[in-house]
C-alpha cells in the first residue's frame, strides 16, 4: 500500500512514489558535492576526502533525517604551507561559510601539506 504524502491527503501514486525516491537520492549528496567543489576550487588539493558522518548522530540535536549535517574533511594542500592549524581551519571554514550557516552542523577537519602527510 502506498503511503499518504501528508497526513490527511490522498496517497501518492506509484509514479509519485518513484519520483519522490529519485529526488531524495539526488538531493542526498548535494551538500557533500558543494563541500567538495568549494574545497577543490579554493585549495587545489592533492587529496580530498569528504565524509558524511551524519548517521552517527541520528537522534541528536541538529540531525536532519536525510543526513548531510555532520562531516569530516581530510585535505592535503600546498595552500596550507606556512599556516598554523587554526589558520587552516579558518581557511576551510571561510570557504564553507554558507554551508556552516545553514545545513552543516559539525565539521571535523584534518588539514596537512603534502610534506607533512608524507612524513606521517
MODELLER restraints for C-alpha pairs under 7 A, 6 or more apart:
rsr = mdl.restraints
at = mdl.atoms
rsr.add(forms.Gaussian(group=physical.xy_distance, feature=features.Distance(at['CA:2:A'], at['CA:11:A']), mean=6.17, stdev=0.5))
rsr.add(forms.Gaussian(group=physical.xy_distance, feature=features.Distance(at['CA:2:A'], at['CA:12:A']), mean=6.35, stdev=0.5))
rsr.add(forms.Gaussian(group=physical.xy_distance, feature=features.Distance(at['CA:3:A'], at['CA:11:A']), mean=5.59, stdev=0.5))
rsr.add(forms.Gaussian(group=physical.xy_distance, feature=features.Distance(at['CA:3:A'], at['CA:12:A']), mean=6.56, stdev=0.5))
rsr.add(forms.Gaussian(group=physical.xy_distance, feature=features.Distance(at['CA:4:A'], at['CA:10:A']), mean=5.87, stdev=0.5))
rsr.add(forms.Gaussian(group=physical.xy_distance, feature=features.Distance(at['CA:4:A'], at['CA:11:A']), mean=3.88, stdev=0.5))
rsr.add(forms.Gaussian(group=physical.xy_distance, feature=features.Distance(at['CA:4:A'], at['CA:12:A']), mean=5.85, stdev=0.5))
rsr.add(forms.Gaussian(group=physical.xy_distance, feature=features.Distance(at['CA:5:A'], at['CA:11:A']), mean=5.86, stdev=0.5))
rsr.add(forms.Gaussian(group=physical.xy_distance, feature=features.Distance(at['CA:5:A'], at['CA:12:A']), mean=5.76, stdev=0.5))
rsr.add(forms.Gaussian(group=physical.xy_distance, feature=features.Distance(at['CA:28:A'], at['CA:66:A']), mean=6.61, stdev=0.5))
rsr.add(forms.Gaussian(group=physical.xy_distance, feature=features.Distance(at['CA:31:A'], at['CA:68:A']), mean=6.29, stdev=0.5))
rsr.add(forms.Gaussian(group=physical.xy_distance, feature=features.Distance(at['CA:32:A'], at['CA:50:A']), mean=6.75, stdev=0.5))
rsr.add(forms.Gaussian(group=physical.xy_distance, feature=features.Distance(at['CA:32:A'], at['CA:68:A']), mean=6.97, stdev=0.5))
rsr.add(forms.Gaussian(group=physical.xy_distance, feature=features.Distance(at['CA:35:A'], at['CA:96:A']), mean=6.75, stdev=0.5))
rsr.add(forms.Gaussian(group=physical.xy_distance, feature=features.Distance(at['CA:36:A'], at['CA:50:A']), mean=6.63, stdev=0.5))
rsr.add(forms.Gaussian(group=physical.xy_distance, feature=features.Distance(at['CA:38:A'], at['CA:95:A']), mean=6.41, stdev=0.5))
rsr.add(forms.Gaussian(group=physical.xy_distance, feature=features.Distance(at['CA:39:A'], at['CA:95:A']), mean=6.81, stdev=0.5))
rsr.add(forms.Gaussian(group=physical.xy_distance, feature=features.Distance(at['CA:42:A'], at['CA:95:A']), mean=6.93, stdev=0.5))
rsr.add(forms.Gaussian(group=physical.xy_distance, feature=features.Distance(at['CA:43:A'], at['CA:77:A']), mean=6.23, stdev=0.5))
rsr.add(forms.Gaussian(group=physical.xy_distance, feature=features.Distance(at['CA:43:A'], at['CA:79:A']), mean=6.09, stdev=0.5))
rsr.add(forms.Gaussian(group=physical.xy_distance, feature=features.Distance(at['CA:44:A'], at['CA:77:A']), mean=6.56, stdev=0.5))
rsr.add(forms.Gaussian(group=physical.xy_distance, feature=features.Distance(at['CA:45:A'], at['CA:75:A']), mean=6.53, stdev=0.5))
rsr.add(forms.Gaussian(group=physical.xy_distance, feature=features.Distance(at['CA:45:A'], at['CA:76:A']), mean=5.52, stdev=0.5))
rsr.add(forms.Gaussian(group=physical.xy_distance, feature=features.Distance(at['CA:45:A'], at['CA:77:A']), mean=4.41, stdev=0.5))
rsr.add(forms.Gaussian(group=physical.xy_distance, feature=features.Distance(at['CA:46:A'], at['CA:76:A']), mean=5.48, stdev=0.5))
rsr.add(forms.Gaussian(group=physical.xy_distance, feature=features.Distance(at['CA:46:A'], at['CA:77:A']), mean=5.59, stdev=0.5))
rsr.add(forms.Gaussian(group=physical.xy_distance, feature=features.Distance(at['CA:47:A'], at['CA:75:A']), mean=5.68, stdev=0.5))
rsr.add(forms.Gaussian(group=physical.xy_distance, feature=features.Distance(at['CA:47:A'], at['CA:76:A']), mean=5.14, stdev=0.5))
rsr.add(forms.Gaussian(group=physical.xy_distance, feature=features.Distance(at['CA:48:A'], at['CA:74:A']), mean=5.76, stdev=0.5))
rsr.add(forms.Gaussian(group=physical.xy_distance, feature=features.Distance(at['CA:48:A'], at['CA:75:A']), mean=4.52, stdev=0.5))
rsr.add(forms.Gaussian(group=physical.xy_distance, feature=features.Distance(at['CA:48:A'], at['CA:76:A']), mean=6.52, stdev=0.5))
rsr.add(forms.Gaussian(group=physical.xy_distance, feature=features.Distance(at['CA:49:A'], at['CA:73:A']), mean=5.58, stdev=0.5))
rsr.add(forms.Gaussian(group=physical.xy_distance, feature=features.Distance(at['CA:49:A'], at['CA:74:A']), mean=5.09, stdev=0.5))
rsr.add(forms.Gaussian(group=physical.xy_distance, feature=features.Distance(at['CA:49:A'], at['CA:75:A']), mean=6.44, stdev=0.5))
rsr.add(forms.Gaussian(group=physical.xy_distance, feature=features.Distance(at['CA:50:A'], at['CA:71:A']), mean=6.93, stdev=0.5))
rsr.add(forms.Gaussian(group=physical.xy_distance, feature=features.Distance(at['CA:50:A'], at['CA:72:A']), mean=6.02, stdev=0.5))
rsr.add(forms.Gaussian(group=physical.xy_distance, feature=features.Distance(at['CA:50:A'], at['CA:73:A']), mean=4.68, stdev=0.5))
rsr.add(forms.Gaussian(group=physical.xy_distance, feature=features.Distance(at['CA:50:A'], at['CA:74:A']), mean=6.72, stdev=0.5))
rsr.add(forms.Gaussian(group=physical.xy_distance, feature=features.Distance(at['CA:51:A'], at['CA:71:A']), mean=5.56, stdev=0.5))
rsr.add(forms.Gaussian(group=physical.xy_distance, feature=features.Distance(at['CA:51:A'], at['CA:72:A']), mean=5.09, stdev=0.5))
rsr.add(forms.Gaussian(group=physical.xy_distance, feature=features.Distance(at['CA:51:A'], at['CA:73:A']), mean=6.23, stdev=0.5))
rsr.add(forms.Gaussian(group=physical.xy_distance, feature=features.Distance(at['CA:52:A'], at['CA:68:A']), mean=6.04, stdev=0.5))
rsr.add(forms.Gaussian(group=physical.xy_distance, feature=features.Distance(at['CA:52:A'], at['CA:70:A']), mean=6.11, stdev=0.5))
rsr.add(forms.Gaussian(group=physical.xy_distance, feature=features.Distance(at['CA:52:A'], at['CA:71:A']), mean=4.66, stdev=0.5))
rsr.add(forms.Gaussian(group=physical.xy_distance, feature=features.Distance(at['CA:52:A'], at['CA:72:A']), mean=6.59, stdev=0.5))
rsr.add(forms.Gaussian(group=physical.xy_distance, feature=features.Distance(at['CA:53:A'], at['CA:70:A']), mean=5.32, stdev=0.5))
rsr.add(forms.Gaussian(group=physical.xy_distance, feature=features.Distance(at['CA:53:A'], at['CA:71:A']), mean=5.34, stdev=0.5))
rsr.add(forms.Gaussian(group=physical.xy_distance, feature=features.Distance(at['CA:53:A'], at['CA:72:A']), mean=6.88, stdev=0.5))
rsr.add(forms.Gaussian(group=physical.xy_distance, feature=features.Distance(at['CA:54:A'], at['CA:63:A']), mean=7.00, stdev=0.5))
rsr.add(forms.Gaussian(group=physical.xy_distance, feature=features.Distance(at['CA:54:A'], at['CA:67:A']), mean=5.24, stdev=0.5))
rsr.add(forms.Gaussian(group=physical.xy_distance, feature=features.Distance(at['CA:54:A'], at['CA:68:A']), mean=5.86, stdev=0.5))
rsr.add(forms.Gaussian(group=physical.xy_distance, feature=features.Distance(at['CA:54:A'], at['CA:69:A']), mean=5.63, stdev=0.5))
rsr.add(forms.Gaussian(group=physical.xy_distance, feature=features.Distance(at['CA:54:A'], at['CA:70:A']), mean=4.64, stdev=0.5))
rsr.add(forms.Gaussian(group=physical.xy_distance, feature=features.Distance(at['CA:54:A'], at['CA:71:A']), mean=6.88, stdev=0.5))
rsr.add(forms.Gaussian(group=physical.xy_distance, feature=features.Distance(at['CA:55:A'], at['CA:67:A']), mean=6.67, stdev=0.5))
rsr.add(forms.Gaussian(group=physical.xy_distance, feature=features.Distance(at['CA:57:A'], at['CA:63:A']), mean=6.31, stdev=0.5))
rsr.add(forms.Gaussian(group=physical.xy_distance, feature=features.Distance(at['CA:62:A'], at['CA:105:A']), mean=6.42, stdev=0.5))
rsr.add(forms.Gaussian(group=physical.xy_distance, feature=features.Distance(at['CA:63:A'], at['CA:69:A']), mean=6.17, stdev=0.5))
rsr.add(forms.Gaussian(group=physical.xy_distance, feature=features.Distance(at['CA:68:A'], at['CA:104:A']), mean=6.71, stdev=0.5))
rsr.add(forms.Gaussian(group=physical.xy_distance, feature=features.Distance(at['CA:69:A'], at['CA:103:A']), mean=5.79, stdev=0.5))
rsr.add(forms.Gaussian(group=physical.xy_distance, feature=features.Distance(at['CA:69:A'], at['CA:104:A']), mean=4.30, stdev=0.5))
rsr.add(forms.Gaussian(group=physical.xy_distance, feature=features.Distance(at['CA:69:A'], at['CA:105:A']), mean=5.19, stdev=0.5))
rsr.add(forms.Gaussian(group=physical.xy_distance, feature=features.Distance(at['CA:69:A'], at['CA:106:A']), mean=6.58, stdev=0.5))
rsr.add(forms.Gaussian(group=physical.xy_distance, feature=features.Distance(at['CA:70:A'], at['CA:104:A']), mean=6.08, stdev=0.5))
rsr.add(forms.Gaussian(group=physical.xy_distance, feature=features.Distance(at['CA:70:A'], at['CA:105:A']), mean=5.82, stdev=0.5))
rsr.add(forms.Gaussian(group=physical.xy_distance, feature=features.Distance(at['CA:70:A'], at['CA:106:A']), mean=4.68, stdev=0.5))
rsr.add(forms.Gaussian(group=physical.xy_distance, feature=features.Distance(at['CA:70:A'], at['CA:107:A']), mean=6.03, stdev=0.5))
rsr.add(forms.Gaussian(group=physical.xy_distance, feature=features.Distance(at['CA:71:A'], at['CA:106:A']), mean=6.20, stdev=0.5))
rsr.add(forms.Gaussian(group=physical.xy_distance, feature=features.Distance(at['CA:71:A'], at['CA:107:A']), mean=4.91, stdev=0.5))
rsr.add(forms.Gaussian(group=physical.xy_distance, feature=features.Distance(at['CA:71:A'], at['CA:108:A']), mean=6.28, stdev=0.5))
rsr.add(forms.Gaussian(group=physical.xy_distance, feature=features.Distance(at['CA:72:A'], at['CA:107:A']), mean=5.60, stdev=0.5))
rsr.add(forms.Gaussian(group=physical.xy_distance, feature=features.Distance(at['CA:72:A'], at['CA:108:A']), mean=4.50, stdev=0.5))
rsr.add(forms.Gaussian(group=physical.xy_distance, feature=features.Distance(at['CA:72:A'], at['CA:109:A']), mean=5.91, stdev=0.5))
rsr.add(forms.Gaussian(group=physical.xy_distance, feature=features.Distance(at['CA:73:A'], at['CA:108:A']), mean=6.28, stdev=0.5))
rsr.add(forms.Gaussian(group=physical.xy_distance, feature=features.Distance(at['CA:73:A'], at['CA:109:A']), mean=5.12, stdev=0.5))
rsr.add(forms.Gaussian(group=physical.xy_distance, feature=features.Distance(at['CA:73:A'], at['CA:110:A']), mean=6.24, stdev=0.5))
rsr.add(forms.Gaussian(group=physical.xy_distance, feature=features.Distance(at['CA:74:A'], at['CA:109:A']), mean=6.17, stdev=0.5))
rsr.add(forms.Gaussian(group=physical.xy_distance, feature=features.Distance(at['CA:74:A'], at['CA:110:A']), mean=4.73, stdev=0.5))
rsr.add(forms.Gaussian(group=physical.xy_distance, feature=features.Distance(at['CA:74:A'], at['CA:111:A']), mean=5.99, stdev=0.5))
rsr.add(forms.Gaussian(group=physical.xy_distance, feature=features.Distance(at['CA:75:A'], at['CA:110:A']), mean=6.34, stdev=0.5))
rsr.add(forms.Gaussian(group=physical.xy_distance, feature=features.Distance(at['CA:75:A'], at['CA:111:A']), mean=4.98, stdev=0.5))
rsr.add(forms.Gaussian(group=physical.xy_distance, feature=features.Distance(at['CA:75:A'], at['CA:112:A']), mean=6.43, stdev=0.5))
rsr.add(forms.Gaussian(group=physical.xy_distance, feature=features.Distance(at['CA:76:A'], at['CA:111:A']), mean=5.91, stdev=0.5))
rsr.add(forms.Gaussian(group=physical.xy_distance, feature=features.Distance(at['CA:76:A'], at['CA:112:A']), mean=4.85, stdev=0.5))
rsr.add(forms.Gaussian(group=physical.xy_distance, feature=features.Distance(at['CA:76:A'], at['CA:113:A']), mean=5.30, stdev=0.5))
rsr.add(forms.Gaussian(group=physical.xy_distance, feature=features.Distance(at['CA:76:A'], at['CA:114:A']), mean=5.80, stdev=0.5))
rsr.add(forms.Gaussian(group=physical.xy_distance, feature=features.Distance(at['CA:77:A'], at['CA:112:A']), mean=6.48, stdev=0.5))
rsr.add(forms.Gaussian(group=physical.xy_distance, feature=features.Distance(at['CA:77:A'], at['CA:113:A']), mean=5.09, stdev=0.5))
rsr.add(forms.Gaussian(group=physical.xy_distance, feature=features.Distance(at['CA:77:A'], at['CA:114:A']), mean=6.29, stdev=0.5))
rsr.add(forms.Gaussian(group=physical.xy_distance, feature=features.Distance(at['CA:78:A'], at['CA:113:A']), mean=5.33, stdev=0.5))
rsr.add(forms.Gaussian(group=physical.xy_distance, feature=features.Distance(at['CA:78:A'], at['CA:114:A']), mean=6.57, stdev=0.5))
rsr.add(forms.Gaussian(group=physical.xy_distance, feature=features.Distance(at['CA:80:A'], at['CA:88:A']), mean=6.16, stdev=0.5))
rsr.add(forms.Gaussian(group=physical.xy_distance, feature=features.Distance(at['CA:80:A'], at['CA:112:A']), mean=6.67, stdev=0.5))
rsr.add(forms.Gaussian(group=physical.xy_distance, feature=features.Distance(at['CA:80:A'], at['CA:113:A']), mean=5.66, stdev=0.5))
rsr.add(forms.Gaussian(group=physical.xy_distance, feature=features.Distance(at['CA:81:A'], at['CA:113:A']), mean=5.94, stdev=0.5))
rsr.add(forms.Gaussian(group=physical.xy_distance, feature=features.Distance(at['CA:88:A'], at['CA:111:A']), mean=6.78, stdev=0.5))
rsr.add(forms.Gaussian(group=physical.xy_distance, feature=features.Distance(at['CA:89:A'], at['CA:109:A']), mean=6.90, stdev=0.5))
